[in-house]
Amino acid sequence: GCPSWSASPRRRQAQTSEQAATTAATREALAKVKAADVEAAQPHMEAAHAWYKKAHAAALAFEAERKAEADARQQKESGAEPDAKQPEPAANGGAGGEPMTLAAHSQVLYGNSLYEWSQVLAAVGQEWRGLLDDAVACFKDAGCAEADIRAALKNHTQADQLDLGPDPEPEPQPEQQQPAAAAAAAQQHKPVPPEA
């Protein structure tokens, strides 16, 4: 999981400092990577990426099979056709707290691999941007939160070359409501005293 950016300003500042230190350490480590070593690793990364794609396809097939079995059970138990209008669960878990799907997990893993490999390629002066774009597509396909994707991009060793624009205003959390709105909400939920 990615860190929560809805923390207090002091916590966010500590996280930002920690991330800056991590990014600096990553850059220092990547500075030691040699182009010849990256070239030697390239076929292995391509093979790994092919396996990620196979894993994702298998996960999608597995989930489709499970859904078909559940629909068949529903039809058998109720004698009615499965409800085609039932909403699909969110890939990364919905508001009901459903767990992330297997297909979403495979996309996140593949995206992480592309993200890290893009940093390695950048370190030796090779084209990296396409891989980073593919990583972002994987994260979006998996249902990752835009704030988490943005945080990852800000931590990329080439973040200074990305056009991220200004940070969006954080979504107000329920406990951070305006005082008047909070008072109105509290008033709405006050029990009504019984009449005498």
Backbone bond lengths (Angstrom), bond angles and torsions (degrees), N, CA, C in turn:
res aa  C-N    CA-C-N  psi(-1)  N-CA   C-N-CA  omega(-1)  CA-C   N-CA-C  phi
1 G - - - 1.432 - - 1.504 111.33 -
2 C 1.294 114.59 158.64 1.453 121.47 177.89 1.509 109.45 -93.85
3 P 1.331 117.56 156.71 1.453 119.95 179.74 1.517 111.32 -66.86
4 S 1.304 116.05 152.77 1.456 121.27 177.54 1.514 108.95 -82.91
5 W 1.321 116.57 130.30 1.462 121.00 -179.54 1.508 110.93 -98.41
6 S 1.331 117.09 9.29 1.451 119.57 178.29 1.525 110.76 -95.94
7 A 1.313 116.83 16.52 1.456 121.60 -179.60 1.527 110.15 -74.44
8 S 1.313 114.97 174.84 1.459 120.38 179.38 1.527 109.95 -63.72
9 P 1.342 117.02 159.41 1.472 119.18 179.30 1.531 112.18 -57.48
10 R 1.320 117.94 -39.11 1.466 120.52 179.55 1.523 110.54 -64.51
11 R 1.324 115.77 -41.37 1.480 120.87 178.87 1.531 109.89 -65.93
12 R 1.339 116.88 -42.56 1.466 120.20 178.19 1.520 110.63 -61.97
13 Q 1.342 117.20 -40.15 1.461 120.53 179.48 1.532 110.39 -64.14
14 A 1.330 117.08 -41.00 1.465 120.55 177.56 1.523 110.46 -64.66
15 Q 1.351 116.35 -41.52 1.460 119.88 178.49 1.526 110.38 -63.99
16 T 1.329 116.72 -42.03 1.459 120.97 -180.00 1.522 110.58 -62.83
17 S 1.334 117.77 -43.04 1.467 121.29 178.40 1.521 110.90 -63.68
18 E 1.323 115.86 -41.84 1.469 120.41 178.80 1.525 110.54 -64.11
19 Q 1.329 116.72 -41.87 1.456 120.65 -179.99 1.524 111.01 -67.09
20 A 1.314 117.50 -37.78 1.468 120.69 177.38 1.528 110.03 -62.82
21 A 1.321 117.01 -40.90 1.463 120.85 178.20 1.528 110.63 -65.94
22 T 1.334 116.37 -40.61 1.466 120.49 178.46 1.527 110.67 -64.50
23 T 1.322 116.53 -43.87 1.464 120.51 178.96 1.518 110.66 -62.33
24 A 1.331 117.44 -41.82 1.468 121.06 178.43 1.528 110.45 -63.47
25 A 1.324 117.44 -42.53 1.467 120.79 178.49 1.526 110.81 -64.63
26 T 1.334 116.88 -38.43 1.464 121.00 178.09 1.521 110.10 -64.29
27 R 1.329 116.89 -45.03 1.468 120.48 177.99 1.521 111.41 -60.30
28 E 1.330 116.11 -41.69 1.462 120.36 179.41 1.530 110.86 -62.94
29 A 1.332 116.08 -43.41 1.473 119.95 179.24 1.523 110.65 -66.38
30 L 1.338 116.85 -41.85 1.462 120.12 -178.74 1.525 112.19 -68.96
31 A 1.319 117.48 -23.13 1.464 120.55 178.04 1.527 110.93 -64.81
32 K 1.311 117.42 -20.11 1.468 122.26 -179.50 1.521 112.61 -87.33
33 V 1.328 117.10 -8.87 1.467 121.25 -177.91 1.527 109.21 -74.13
34 K 1.330 115.36 136.89 1.472 121.17 -179.91 1.526 109.60 -102.78
35 A 1.327 115.09 143.96 1.469 120.69 -179.20 1.527 111.37 -57.97
36 A 1.316 117.74 -37.88 1.469 120.76 -179.98 1.531 111.02 -63.54
37 D 1.323 116.89 -36.89 1.461 120.51 178.45 1.529 111.02 -68.18
38 V 1.329 115.62 -37.51 1.463 119.73 178.24 1.527 109.55 -66.54
39 E 1.318 116.96 -43.16 1.473 120.46 177.58 1.523 110.65 -59.92
40 A 1.335 117.09 -40.23 1.466 120.66 179.85 1.531 110.83 -67.61
41 A 1.331 117.20 -32.42 1.465 120.97 -178.35 1.527 112.44 -82.16
42 Q 1.327 117.74 -19.68 1.461 121.83 -174.04 1.533 113.58 -52.44
43 P 1.349 120.42 -48.41 1.477 118.81 -179.86 1.532 112.49 -61.98
44 H 1.327 116.28 -33.19 1.468 119.87 179.56 1.532 110.57 -70.36
45 M 1.327 117.20 -38.22 1.467 120.38 177.04 1.524 110.32 -66.99
46 E 1.314 117.22 -39.81 1.462 120.25 178.20 1.531 110.32 -62.89
47 A 1.339 116.62 -40.17 1.470 120.41 177.64 1.530 110.14 -65.29
48 A 1.328 116.61 -42.16 1.467 120.15 179.12 1.527 110.42 -62.64
49 H 1.319 116.35 -41.83 1.463 119.75 179.73 1.527 111.13 -66.10
50 A 1.315 117.38 -34.91 1.472 120.02 175.82 1.529 109.78 -64.09
51 W 1.329 117.23 -38.05 1.466 120.33 178.73 1.522 110.98 -68.94
52 Y 1.321 117.70 -36.55 1.473 119.67 175.89 1.524 109.90 -60.55
53 K 1.330 116.69 -42.42 1.464 120.43 179.85 1.530 110.50 -64.29
54 K 1.338 117.05 -40.64 1.463 120.88 177.55 1.528 110.71 -64.84
55 A 1.321 116.75 -40.29 1.462 120.57 179.36 1.522 110.33 -63.65
56 H 1.323 116.49 -40.42 1.460 120.17 179.57 1.532 110.21 -65.34
57 A 1.322 117.07 -44.72 1.470 120.52 178.68 1.525 110.56 -61.84
58 A 1.324 116.99 -41.25 1.463 120.38 178.76 1.530 110.82 -65.70
59 A 1.328 117.02 -39.37 1.466 120.49 178.80 1.526 110.66 -64.48
60 L 1.324 116.58 -42.38 1.470 120.06 177.95 1.527 110.71 -61.98
61 A 1.335 116.41 -43.21 1.466 120.51 179.07 1.531 110.84 -63.52
62 F 1.330 116.14 -42.46 1.458 121.07 179.23 1.532 110.45 -61.58
63 E 1.337 116.29 -45.92 1.463 120.21 -179.60 1.531 111.24 -65.08
64 A 1.327 117.86 -37.84 1.466 121.13 177.87 1.527 109.99 -65.36
65 E 1.328 116.33 -40.03 1.465 120.62 178.30 1.527 110.81 -64.65
66 R 1.327 116.98 -43.30 1.468 120.73 178.06 1.524 111.12 -62.38
67 K 1.323 117.00 -40.35 1.464 120.92 179.69 1.530 109.87 -65.99
68 A 1.337 116.49 -42.76 1.466 120.24 179.21 1.529 110.65 -62.41
69 E 1.338 116.89 -40.75 1.469 120.65 178.09 1.524 110.72 -64.83
70 A 1.327 117.33 -42.26 1.465 120.95 178.90 1.525 110.79 -64.65
71 D 1.334 117.05 -41.16 1.463 120.97 177.55 1.529 110.78 -62.85
72 A 1.332 116.74 -41.55 1.461 120.85 179.26 1.529 110.57 -64.80
73 R 1.333 117.48 -41.02 1.464 120.97 177.71 1.528 110.32 -63.54
74 Q 1.339 115.63 -42.99 1.466 119.97 179.32 1.520 110.42 -61.57
75 Q 1.313 116.60 -43.11 1.459 121.19 -179.31 1.529 109.71 -64.73
76 K 1.327 116.73 -42.44 1.463 121.21 -178.83 1.528 110.84 -65.90
77 E 1.343 117.08 -41.40 1.466 121.07 -178.00 1.517 112.52 -72.16
78 S 1.318 116.80 -39.41 1.464 119.00 -174.78 1.521 112.79 -100.75
79 G 1.304 117.20 -15.66 1.449 120.81 -177.95 1.514 113.20 75.09
80 A 1.313 116.83 3.25 1.471 121.16 -179.65 1.522 109.43 -109.23
81 E 1.309 113.35 163.42 1.458 119.09 176.33 1.523 108.98 -67.01
82 P 1.335 118.48 147.61 1.464 119.86 175.44 1.519 109.99 -61.04
83 D 1.311 115.86 143.88 1.462 121.00 -179.90 1.519 109.20 -71.71
84 A 1.323 115.91 106.94 1.467 120.75 -178.04 1.511 111.94 -70.34
85 K 1.340 117.45 -13.56 1.460 119.65 -177.03 1.518 112.63 -95.63
86 Q 1.336 118.89 8.21 1.453 120.06 177.81 1.518 108.92 -65.55
87 P 1.337 117.08 134.71 1.459 118.66 179.83 1.519 110.91 -70.69
88 E 1.310 114.71 144.37 1.458 120.36 176.40 1.520 108.70 -77.13
89 P 1.342 118.54 142.43 1.455 118.68 177.00 1.525 109.78 -66.07
90 A 1.313 116.08 148.21 1.466 120.52 178.48 1.516 109.02 -63.50
91 A 1.313 116.07 145.63 1.462 120.79 -177.15 1.518 111.79 -59.07
92 N 1.324 116.90 -36.89 1.454 119.23 -176.04 1.517 112.12 -105.13
93 G 1.312 116.82 18.74 1.455 120.63 -179.59 1.509 109.55 94.53
94 G 1.283 115.15 133.44 1.448 119.09 -177.54 1.513 111.77 -96.88
95 A 1.308 115.02 -167.64 1.455 120.78 -178.65 1.520 110.68 -63.80
96 G 1.326 116.74 -25.14 1.448 120.57 178.84 1.517 113.05 -75.49
97 G 1.315 118.13 -2.33 1.450 122.49 177.34 1.519 114.07 83.99
98 E 1.333 117.84 20.93 1.450 119.26 178.06 1.529 108.79 -63.36
99 P 1.312 117.11 145.57 1.465 119.06 179.06 1.529 111.26 -71.65
100 M 1.316 115.87 160.12 1.464 121.94 176.89 1.524 108.08 -63.19
101 T 1.318 116.29 141.49 1.458 120.03 -179.44 1.519 110.97 -74.76
102 L 1.323 115.19 161.66 1.459 121.10 177.23 1.528 110.61 -61.18
103 A 1.326 116.72 -40.70 1.470 120.23 178.93 1.527 110.72 -63.65
104 A 1.327 116.84 -39.73 1.470 119.83 178.68 1.524 110.25 -65.94
105 H 1.327 117.23 -41.72 1.469 120.02 176.86 1.527 110.76 -58.00
106 S 1.323 116.58 -44.69 1.464 119.50 -178.34 1.529 110.35 -63.91
107 Q 1.326 117.51 -36.91 1.467 120.48 178.30 1.524 111.29 -67.37
108 V 1.329 117.33 -39.90 1.464 120.26 178.55 1.532 110.13 -64.53
109 L 1.327 116.82 -43.90 1.468 119.91 178.82 1.525 111.05 -61.90
110 Y 1.318 116.60 -44.60 1.465 120.86 178.17 1.530 110.15 -63.21
111 G 1.322 116.78 -44.03 1.461 120.61 178.13 1.520 112.08 -61.11
112 N 1.333 116.95 -40.51 1.469 120.16 177.80 1.527 110.83 -63.03
113 S 1.327 116.52 -40.98 1.463 120.19 178.87 1.526 110.73 -62.80
114 L 1.334 116.41 -45.28 1.472 120.34 178.58 1.527 111.06 -63.07
115 Y 1.317 116.45 -42.28 1.466 122.39 179.89 1.538 110.43 -59.02
116 E 1.323 116.20 -51.20 1.474 120.24 -177.78 1.526 111.15 -66.64
117 W 1.324 117.16 -40.76 1.465 120.14 179.57 1.522 110.22 -65.04
118 S 1.324 117.66 -34.26 1.467 119.81 178.13 1.526 110.30 -62.99
119 Q 1.311 117.34 -34.53 1.467 120.43 177.64 1.534 111.09 -68.62
120 V 1.326 115.37 -38.91 1.470 119.63 177.76 1.526 110.01 -63.97
121 L 1.333 116.44 -46.40 1.466 119.45 179.64 1.521 111.13 -62.38
122 A 1.321 117.11 -40.24 1.466 120.48 178.33 1.524 110.93 -62.06
123 A 1.322 116.46 -36.14 1.466 120.78 -177.74 1.526 112.41 -63.90
124 V 1.331 116.70 -28.10 1.469 119.51 -179.40 1.525 111.53 -106.13
125 G 1.331 116.50 12.75 1.460 120.11 174.19 1.517 115.49 80.43
126 Q 1.330 118.05 17.55 1.457 120.74 177.74 1.531 110.31 -94.69
127 E 1.322 115.87 166.88 1.463 121.52 179.54 1.524 109.33 -63.33
128 W 1.314 117.07 124.98 1.457 122.84 -175.96 1.527 112.97 -124.96
129 R 1.312 117.18 -22.94 1.458 120.99 -170.29 1.531 112.84 -62.91
130 G 1.324 118.40 -39.69 1.462 120.72 179.41 1.522 112.21 -60.62
131 L 1.334 116.34 -39.47 1.468 119.42 178.49 1.526 110.96 -66.35
132 L 1.329 116.12 -39.49 1.460 119.06 178.75 1.531 110.30 -64.83
133 D 1.321 116.67 -40.91 1.473 120.18 176.90 1.532 110.50 -61.73
134 D 1.336 117.34 -40.28 1.463 121.30 177.60 1.531 110.66 -65.05
135 A 1.341 116.35 -38.13 1.472 120.56 177.83 1.524 110.22 -61.69
136 V 1.328 116.52 -45.48 1.467 120.72 179.46 1.533 109.76 -61.60
137 A 1.328 117.11 -40.18 1.468 120.30 178.14 1.536 110.54 -61.92
138 C 1.328 116.86 -40.08 1.473 120.27 177.43 1.524 110.70 -62.82
139 F 1.342 116.58 -44.89 1.461 120.18 -179.25 1.525 110.78 -62.33
140 K 1.334 116.33 -41.62 1.470 119.85 179.13 1.520 110.29 -66.34
141 D 1.332 116.95 -42.01 1.464 121.24 178.99 1.530 110.66 -61.75
142 A 1.325 116.51 -33.29 1.462 120.89 179.91 1.519 112.16 -77.43
143 G 1.321 116.98 -10.45 1.458 120.36 -179.97 1.510 114.06 87.84
144 C 1.324 117.94 19.74 1.462 120.75 178.62 1.522 110.08 -65.25
145 A 1.301 116.16 147.29 1.458 121.94 179.51 1.528 110.04 -66.42
146 E 1.321 115.54 140.49 1.474 120.72 179.04 1.526 111.03 -57.03
147 A 1.335 117.43 -37.02 1.467 120.64 179.78 1.528 110.58 -63.69
148 D 1.327 117.47 -37.57 1.461 121.00 179.20 1.529 110.99 -69.92
149 I 1.325 116.33 -39.84 1.464 120.43 178.02 1.526 109.50 -64.09
150 R 1.321 116.07 -44.68 1.466 120.93 178.82 1.530 111.07 -60.30
151 A 1.333 116.56 -42.31 1.467 120.68 178.78 1.528 110.52 -61.46
152 A 1.330 116.84 -41.02 1.467 120.34 178.71 1.529 109.99 -64.37
153 L 1.326 117.35 -42.83 1.469 120.41 179.66 1.526 111.23 -63.52
154 K 1.319 116.51 -37.53 1.467 120.02 179.18 1.525 111.33 -67.32
155 N 1.347 117.03 -22.66 1.460 121.27 179.84 1.522 113.04 -92.92
156 H 1.311 118.17 -5.30 1.462 121.50 179.23 1.525 108.86 -65.31
157 T 1.315 116.75 144.88 1.463 119.74 -178.78 1.517 112.54 -62.85
158 Q 1.324 117.78 -20.16 1.468 121.36 179.40 1.529 111.42 -106.62
159 A 1.326 117.14 24.02 1.468 121.20 -176.91 1.522 111.92 -56.41
160 D 1.336 116.65 -31.13 1.472 119.39 -179.53 1.529 111.77 -67.24
161 Q 1.326 118.28 -14.78 1.461 122.19 177.94 1.529 112.78 -98.62
162 L 1.320 116.20 0.95 1.468 121.03 -179.78 1.522 109.17 -98.93
163 D 1.307 116.37 141.28 1.458 121.06 177.36 1.526 108.13 -93.79
164 L 1.328 115.98 85.88 1.460 120.84 -177.09 1.523 112.75 -89.93
165 G 1.322 117.46 -15.86 1.451 120.00 -177.99 1.520 111.06 67.84
166 P 1.323 116.04 -177.39 1.471 118.91 -179.87 1.524 111.18 -71.65
167 D 1.313 115.76 154.25 1.463 120.55 176.66 1.519 109.24 -65.39
168 P 1.331 117.01 136.25 1.463 118.91 176.38 1.532 109.48 -70.66
169 E 1.315 114.96 156.68 1.472 119.47 176.35 1.525 108.02 -65.04
170 P 1.334 117.43 135.25 1.468 118.96 179.17 1.515 110.45 -66.65
171 E 1.339 114.33 146.22 1.463 121.02 177.02 1.531 107.08 -67.30
172 P 1.327 118.34 132.18 1.473 118.59 178.69 1.523 109.87 -66.62
173 Q 1.312 114.99 134.62 1.458 121.05 177.14 1.522 107.84 -82.40
174 P 1.337 118.87 155.01 1.471 120.62 -178.21 1.529 112.47 -53.31
175 E 1.333 117.60 -39.24 1.462 120.00 -178.76 1.525 112.01 -76.11
176 Q 1.345 118.18 -8.35 1.454 122.42 -179.11 1.531 111.40 -103.55
177 Q 1.333 117.55 18.69 1.456 120.65 -179.18 1.522 109.74 -62.53
178 Q 1.307 115.18 157.76 1.455 120.79 175.96 1.527 107.94 -60.87
179 P 1.346 117.99 147.15 1.472 119.83 -178.13 1.530 113.22 -54.18
180 A 1.327 118.45 -43.09 1.463 120.39 -179.24 1.525 110.90 -64.58
181 A 1.326 116.11 -42.25 1.464 120.14 179.28 1.521 110.80 -65.91
182 A 1.336 116.16 -39.42 1.465 120.23 179.19 1.530 109.97 -65.85
183 A 1.333 117.12 -41.65 1.465 120.56 179.33 1.526 110.41 -64.60
184 A 1.333 116.88 -42.13 1.460 120.58 178.74 1.521 110.61 -63.32
185 A 1.324 116.15 -41.21 1.463 119.89 178.91 1.516 110.45 -65.28
186 A 1.340 117.25 -41.07 1.461 120.77 178.84 1.528 110.34 -64.83
187 Q 1.333 116.38 -40.51 1.460 121.02 179.71 1.529 110.14 -63.39
188 Q 1.333 116.85 -37.98 1.461 121.11 179.86 1.523 111.77 -61.27
189 H 1.299 116.84 -33.81 1.458 121.01 -173.43 1.529 113.13 -99.89
190 K 1.328 117.13 9.84 1.462 119.47 177.00 1.518 108.71 -73.79
191 P 1.333 116.28 138.02 1.459 117.77 176.04 1.530 110.35 -67.72
192 V 1.293 115.78 144.32 1.457 122.04 178.95 1.509 108.16 -86.92
193 P 1.359 118.05 126.94 1.470 118.69 179.88 1.525 110.17 -67.85
194 P 1.304 116.87 146.52 1.470 119.40 178.89 1.532 110.45 -65.03
195 E 1.319 115.72 146.88 1.460 120.29 178.61 1.502 110.00 -75.93
196 A 1.320 115.37 146.52 1.466 119.60 -177.48 1.510 112.22 -83.46
